[in-house]
């Protein structure tokens, strides 16, 4: 699988309140159920598209995407340097620091 298609196929989450909607999601072609959590009133369904239903985009440039990601990391690093030792944890998605 292409790495860019992997990000395109992130797990979706749907809150289902009717039996009809649940059956439609479970039986729809091209979807793969990852996890189900339920109680008496609702069902929380995690799903993603099947591998064979994902198509590659024709206008994707991996070099441009890598450059943009690198620039974003450098900007994040500059902010972290400004915060000094108050930075507790950092990821490309989430940063934690002491106030």
MOKAMO-V806828 format. One record per backbone hydrogen bond with DSSP energy under -0.5 kcal/mol. CO is the residue of the C=O (numbers start at 0). NH is the residue of the N-H. If there is no record, write none. Layout:
# MOKAMO-V806828
CO:NH / CO:NH
This chain:
# MOKAMO-V806828
1:5 / 2:6 / 3:7 / 4:8 / 6:9 / 11:46 / 13:15 / 13:44 / 15:42 / 17:21 / 18:22 / 19:23 / 20:24 / 21:25 / 22:26 / 23:27 / 27:30 / 29:49 / 31:47 / 34:45 / 36:43 / 41:38 / 42:15 / 42:44 / 43:36 / 44:13 / 45:33 / 45:34 / 46:11 / 47:31 / 49:52 / 50:53 / 59:61 / 60:64 / 61:65 / 62:66 / 63:67 / 64:68 / 65:69 / 66:70 / 67:71 / 68:72 / 69:73 / 70:74 / 71:75 / 72:76 / 73:77 / 74:78 / 75:79 / 76:80 / 77:81 / 78:82 / 79:83 / 82:85 / 83:86 / 85:97 / 88:95 / 93:90 / 95:87 / 95:88
